[in-house]
Amino acid sequence: MNNDALLRRSLAAVWHPCTQMKLHERLPLTPIRRAEGVWLEDFDGRRYLDAISSWWVNLFGHSHPRIMAALRDQLDTLDHVMLAGFTHEPVVALSEQLSALTGGALGHCFYASDGASAVEIALKMSAHFWRNSGRPEKHRFLSLAGSYHGETAGALAVTDIPLFRDAYAPLLRPGGVVPSPDSRLAAPGGNAIDMALTAARALERHLAEHHESIAALIVEPLVQCAAGMAMHDPEYLRRARALCDRYGVHLIADEIAVGCGRTGTFFAHEQAGITPDFLCLSKGLTGGVLPLSVTLTTDAVYAAFYDDSTARGFLHSHSYTGNPLACRAALATLALFETEDALAANQRLAARITAAAAPLAADPRLAHFRRAGMIWAFDARSDDPLFARRFHRAAMDRGLLLRPIGNTVYFMPPYILDDSQIELLIGGTRAALDATLG
């Protein structure tokens, strides 16, 4: 097998995600044979540094030996059993550990396979809670401008990115949209806190008028990733939590991308000192090895469903809910955070990457250089509508996987980069910018 042979087979048989397939007539797919650590390797032996953790999932790199060992052990005992009417040790242990990470505030875990499903669960659970509580009129949802929460029908209804949403608008039940606290939108002379307070005031006005029909506000804490890594001050989350409490609205924290240590704390919302009513996790939860998502919620929400009536139960299911293999991968990933002291190690690693990236922060061709934990982003000053595509190709030519969002270039690397890999990341980025911007 070589690159060309697999490429021909893939184009004939596979419909790839978030892709206009016709583009691959002139922009070939990259066949990958194996992956280890930060590296992807094709069939011709060429390697690429995975600087976006393969869509933000491989926290500790590819094929981590401890996660692989946990999966091999689990394969010898239990591959799968349905979670309706049955249970098993990995899903119980994982639920206990996730709850403990919230200080016990979110003590009930409902599992699915992907982030969009976790969001769907939170939305349905919130609306059903209000129905069970005698408030069926509270069935609308509120999200931020530029938000992205997934591409299933419910999740897409609270997503505010036209590229994903518009084609399916007739199928959706759209909710309200309030301004984003994106720090880049601050008025001249303003800062991130000013923008957070401005957005919070807009949220207050909306809730004051519409709270009787709103079940929940959903936010991506600290970073709206698909909006171009739009970062905001934690003060917005503090204000949003207080406003939701005042007006009787649930707060859903979509931490699918920003959880599991990505913003510097294990959960992004920790930096605001708040607890949401629902917490959605996926992506890095299994270290990027197997699909798994979870929605955590409170005793109060759980109690509203606990009844003799089946109709008052939460009627949602997935065939692979709480799959033992995926749960073991997640447990192994959580163990790495503890044994590697990953959050502290990430602080040191982030400082080294930020120092190495100083030339990017000073580059006049770029704007809004910013960081949240292990996420870096900057915006290219370019009017080229094909900037993202051209930059991606230029980076790949230099052995570097980077995938801009519009004009925003971002790094979300695994938590294991060494100095030579940091040098490749920054040097390759600068060379790709030179090739793309001139």
C-alpha positions in Angstrom: 0.0 0.0 0.0 1.2 3.5 -0.8 -0.3 7.0 -0.4 -1.7 7.1 -3.9 -3.4 3.8 -3.7 -5.2 4.5 -0.4 -6.1 8.0 -1.7 -7.9 6.6 -4.7 -9.8 4.1 -2.6 -10.8 6.7 0.0 -12.1 9.2 -2.6 -14.2 6.4 -4.2 -15.7 5.1 -0.9 -15.5 7.6 1.9 -17.5 10.9 2.3 -15.3 13.0 4.6 -16.6 15.4 7.3 -16.8 19.1 7.0 -15.5 18.8 3.5 -16.5 19.8 0.0 -15.3 16.6 -1.7 -14.8 18.3 -5.1 -11.9 20.2 -3.5 -9.9 17.0 -3.3 -9.6 16.9 -7.1 -6.8 19.5 -6.6 -6.1 19.3 -2.8 -5.3 15.6 -2.2 -6.2 13.9 1.1 -3.2 12.9 3.3 -3.3 9.1 3.9 -2.0 8.3 7.4 -0.5 4.9 8.2 0.4 5.2 11.8 0.5 7.7 14.7 2.7 7.9 17.8 3.2 10.8 20.3 2.9 14.1 18.4 3.5 12.5 15.0 1.4 11.4 12.1 3.1 9.3 9.5 1.9 8.6 5.9 2.6 5.5 3.7 5.7 7.1 2.2 7.2 7.6 5.7 6.7 11.4 5.8 5.9 12.7 9.3 3.6 15.6 10.4 3.6 17.2 13.8 -0.1 17.1 14.9 -0.3 20.7 16.3 -4.1 20.5 16.7 -4.3 17.2 18.5 -6.4 15.8 15.6 -9.4 18.1 16.2 -8.4 18.7 19.8 -8.7 15.1 21.1 -5.3 13.6 21.6 -4.3 15.2 24.9 -1.3 13.1 25.6 -0.4 12.2 22.1 -1.3 9.3 19.9 -1.0 5.7 21.1 0.0 6.5 24.6 1.3 3.3 26.1 -0.7 3.5 29.4 -4.0 4.1 27.6 -3.2 1.3 25.1 -2.4 -1.1 28.0 -5.7 -0.2 29.7 -7.6 -1.1 26.5 -5.8 -4.4 26.1 -6.7 -5.3 29.6 -10.3 -4.4 29.2 -10.6 -6.4 26.0 -9.8 -9.5 27.9 -12.8 -9.0 30.3 -15.7 -7.0 28.8 -16.0 -5.3 25.4 -19.5 -4.0 25.7 -22.8 -4.5 27.5 -25.9 -2.2 27.1 -26.3 0.2 30.0 -30.1 -0.2 30.1 -30.7 -2.7 32.9 -27.0 -3.4 33.3 -23.9 -1.7 34.7 -20.1 -2.4 34.9 -17.1 -1.3 36.9 -15.5 1.1 34.3 -18.6 3.3 33.9 -19.2 3.4 37.7 -15.5 4.3 38.4 -15.4 6.9 35.7 -18.7 8.5 36.9 -17.3 8.6 40.5 -14.1 10.2 39.4 -15.7 12.9 37.2 -18.1 13.8 40.0 -15.2 14.1 42.4 -13.5 16.5 40.0 -16.6 18.8 40.4 -16.3 18.5 44.2 -19.5 16.4 44.1 -21.6 19.3 42.8 -22.4 17.4 39.5 -23.0 13.9 40.8 -24.9 12.3 37.9 -23.4 11.2 34.6 -25.3 10.4 31.4 -23.1 9.0 28.6 -23.1 9.1 24.8 -20.5 8.8 22.0 -19.9 12.4 20.8 -20.0 16.0 21.8 -23.1 17.0 19.8 -25.0 14.1 21.6 -23.8 15.4 24.9 -25.3 18.8 24.1 -28.5 17.3 22.9 -28.8 15.4 26.2 -28.3 18.6 28.2 -30.8 20.5 26.1 -33.5 17.8 26.4 -32.7 17.2 30.1 -33.2 20.9 30.8 -36.5 21.2 29.0 -37.8 18.0 30.5 -36.8 19.1 33.9 -38.9 22.2 33.6 -41.8 20.1 32.2 -41.6 17.7 35.2 -41.4 20.8 37.4 -44.7 22.1 36.1 -43.1 24.8 33.9 -43.6 23.4 30.4 -43.5 26.9 28.8 -39.7 26.9 29.6 -38.5 25.1 26.5 -36.4 27.7 24.6 -32.7 28.0 24.6 -30.2 30.9 24.5 -26.7 30.9 23.1 -23.9 33.3 22.2 -23.2 34.9 18.9 -20.7 32.8 17.0 -21.3 29.8 19.2 -20.8 26.2 18.0 -22.2 23.3 19.9 -22.4 20.5 17.3 -24.3 19.5 14.1 -27.2 17.4 15.2 -30.5 19.1 15.0 -30.8 20.2 18.6 -27.1 21.2 18.9 -27.3 23.0 15.6 -30.3 25.0 16.8 -28.0 26.6 19.4 -25.1 27.0 16.9 -24.6 30.5 15.4 -22.3 29.8 12.5 -24.2 30.2 9.2 -21.9 27.8 7.3 -23.1 24.9 9.4 -26.6 26.1 10.2 -28.2 27.8 7.1 -28.7 24.7 4.9 -30.6 23.0 7.7 -32.5 26.0 9.0 -35.9 24.6 7.9 -35.3 21.6 10.2 -34.3 23.6 13.3 -36.0 25.2 16.2 -33.8 28.3 16.7 -33.5 29.9 20.0 -32.3 33.3 21.1 -28.8 34.7 20.5 -27.0 37.2 22.7 -23.7 39.1 22.1 -20.5 37.3 22.6 -18.0 38.5 25.2 -15.2 37.9 22.6 -12.4 40.2 23.9 -11.4 41.1 20.3 -14.7 43.1 20.1 -13.8 45.5 22.9 -14.2 49.1 22.1 -10.9 51.1 21.4 -9.2 51.5 24.7 -11.2 48.7 26.3 -10.1 45.3 27.5 -11.4 41.8 28.0 -13.2 42.6 31.2 -15.0 45.6 29.6 -16.2 43.4 26.9 -17.3 40.7 29.4 -19.4 43.3 31.3 -20.9 44.7 28.1 -22.0 41.2 27.0 -23.3 40.4 30.4 -25.5 43.5 30.4 -27.0 42.4 27.0 -27.6 39.0 28.5 -29.4 40.6 31.5 -31.6 42.6 29.2 -32.6 39.5 27.2 -33.3 37.3 30.3 -35.3 40.1 31.9 -37.6 40.1 28.9 -37.7 36.4 27.9 -36.8 34.3 31.0 -40.3 32.9 31.3 -39.8 30.8 28.2 -36.1 30.1 28.5 -35.0 26.7 29.8 -31.2 27.2 29.6 -28.3 29.3 28.4 -25.5 27.3 26.8 -21.9 28.7 26.7 -18.4 27.5 25.7 -16.5 28.7 28.8 -13.5 31.0 28.1 -13.0 30.0 24.5 -15.5 29.9 21.6 -13.4 27.6 19.5 -15.2 27.4 16.1 -15.8 31.2 16.3 -12.1 31.7 15.7 -10.8 30.9 19.2 -12.8 33.8 20.6 -11.5 34.2 24.2 -13.3 35.9 27.0 -12.7 36.9 30.6 -14.0 34.6 33.3 -16.1 37.5 34.7 -18.6 36.8 32.0 -19.2 33.4 33.4 -19.6 34.7 36.9 -22.2 37.3 35.7 -24.0 34.6 33.6 -24.2 32.2 36.5 -25.7 34.9 38.7 -28.2 36.0 36.1 -29.3 32.4 35.4 -29.9 32.0 39.2 -31.8 35.3 39.3 -34.1 34.5 36.4 -34.5 30.7 37.0 -32.6 29.5 33.9 -30.2 26.6 33.7 -26.6 27.2 32.7 -25.0 24.6 30.4 -21.2 24.6 30.1 -20.2 23.0 26.8 -16.6 22.0 27.7 -16.3 19.5 24.9 -13.3 21.3 23.4 -12.1 23.4 26.4 -12.4 20.8 29.2 -9.8 18.2 30.3 -7.1 20.8 31.1 -7.1 22.6 27.8 -7.6 26.1 29.3 -5.2 25.6 32.2 -7.6 24.2 34.8 -9.2 20.8 34.4 -12.6 22.4 33.7 -12.6 25.9 32.1 -15.5 27.1 34.3 -13.3 26.6 37.4 -11.5 29.8 36.5 -14.8 31.7 37.2 -15.4 29.9 40.5 -18.8 28.7 39.4 -20.7 25.5 38.8 -23.0 25.0 35.9 -26.2 23.0 36.0 -25.0 20.8 33.1 -21.5 20.0 32.0 -20.7 18.5 28.6 -17.4 16.7 28.0 -16.0 14.7 25.1 -13.0 15.0 22.7 -10.0 14.7 25.0 -12.0 12.6 27.6 -10.5 9.3 26.3 -7.2 10.9 25.3 -8.5 10.8 21.7 -8.5 7.0 21.5 -12.3 6.1 21.4 -15.5 8.1 21.1 -17.1 9.0 24.4 -19.1 11.9 25.8 -20.8 12.6 29.1 -23.3 15.1 30.4 -23.0 15.7 34.2 -25.7 17.3 36.2 -26.9 18.1 39.7 -28.9 16.3 42.4 -31.8 18.8 41.8 -32.1 18.0 38.1 -31.8 14.2 38.8 -34.5 14.4 41.5 -37.0 15.9 39.0 -36.9 12.7 37.0 -36.9 10.2 39.9 -40.5 8.9 39.9 -42.7 5.9 39.5 -43.9 7.2 36.1 -41.8 6.1 33.1 -42.9 9.3 31.3 -41.2 11.4 33.9 -37.9 9.5 33.3 -35.2 10.8 30.9 -36.1 9.0 27.7 -32.9 9.1 25.8 -30.5 6.4 24.8 -27.5 5.4 22.7 -26.6 1.8 21.9 -23.0 2.3 23.0 -23.8 4.4 26.1 -21.0 3.9 28.6 -19.0 1.5 26.5 -16.5 -0.2 28.8 -13.5 0.2 26.5 -14.1 3.9 26.1 -14.6 4.3 29.9 -11.3 2.5 30.5 -9.6 4.8 28.1 -11.1 7.7 29.9 -10.0 6.3 33.3 -6.4 5.9 32.0 -6.5 9.5 30.7 -7.6 10.8 34.1 -4.9 8.8 35.7 -2.3 10.5 33.5 -3.4 13.9 34.8 -2.6 12.7 38.3 0.6 10.7 37.8 2.1 13.3 35.3 0.9 16.3 37.3 -0.3 17.4 33.9 -1.9 20.7 34.8 1.4 22.0 36.5 3.4 20.5 33.6 1.2 22.3 31.1 1.9 25.6 32.8 5.6 25.1 32.3 5.1 23.9 28.7 2.8 26.8 27.9 5.4 29.3 29.1 8.1 27.7 26.8 5.7 27.8 23.8 4.6 31.4 24.5 8.3 32.5 24.8 9.2 30.8 21.5 6.1 32.4 19.8 7.2 35.9 20.7 8.1 36.7 17.0 4.5 35.8 16.1 3.1 38.1 18.7 5.2 40.9 17.3 4.6 40.2 13.6 2.7 43.2 12.0 1.0 40.8 9.6 -0.9 39.3 12.6 -3.4 40.6 15.1 -4.8 39.6 18.5 -2.1 37.1 19.6 -3.8 35.4 22.5 -3.6 32.4 24.8 -5.8 30.4 27.2 -3.9 27.6 28.8 -2.8 25.2 26.1 -4.6 27.2 23.3 -2.8 29.8 21.2 -4.4 31.9 18.4 -3.8 34.9 16.2 -5.5 36.4 13.2 -3.8 37.0 9.9 -4.3 40.4 8.3 -5.4 39.0 4.9 -8.2 39.6 2.5 -7.6 36.3 0.7 -10.7 34.2 1.0 -8.5 31.1 0.5 -6.1 32.0 3.2 -7.0 29.1 5.5 -6.6 26.5 2.6 -3.3 28.0 1.4 -1.8 28.2 4.9 -2.9 24.7 5.7 -1.1 23.3 2.6 2.0 25.4 3.3 2.2 24.1 6.8 1.7 20.5 5.7 4.6 21.0 3.2 6.7 21.8 6.2 5.7 18.8 8.2 3.1 20.6 10.4 -0.6 19.9 10.8 -2.4 23.3 11.3 -6.0 23.9 10.2 -7.0 27.6 10.4 -10.5 28.8 11.1 -11.0 31.5 8.6 -8.1 33.9 9.2 -7.5 32.5 12.6 -4.4 30.3 13.0 -4.4 28.4 16.3 -2.3 25.8 18.1 -3.9 23.1 20.3 -1.0 20.7 20.6 -0.8 17.5 22.7 0.5 18.2 26.2 3.9 16.5 25.5 5.8 18.8 23.1 9.6 18.9 23.6 11.9 21.7 22.7 12.7 20.5 19.2 9.0 20.1 18.5 8.3 23.6 19.8 11.0 24.8 17.4 9.3 23.0 14.5 5.9 24.4 15.5 7.0 28.0 15.6 9.5 27.9 12.8 7.1 26.0 10.5 4.3 28.4 11.3 6.5 31.4 10.4 7.6 29.8 7.2 4.0 28.9 6.2 3.0 32.5 6.9 5.8 33.8 4.7 4.7 31.4 1.9 1.0 32.4 2.3 1.2 36.2 3.1 4.4 37.1 1.4 
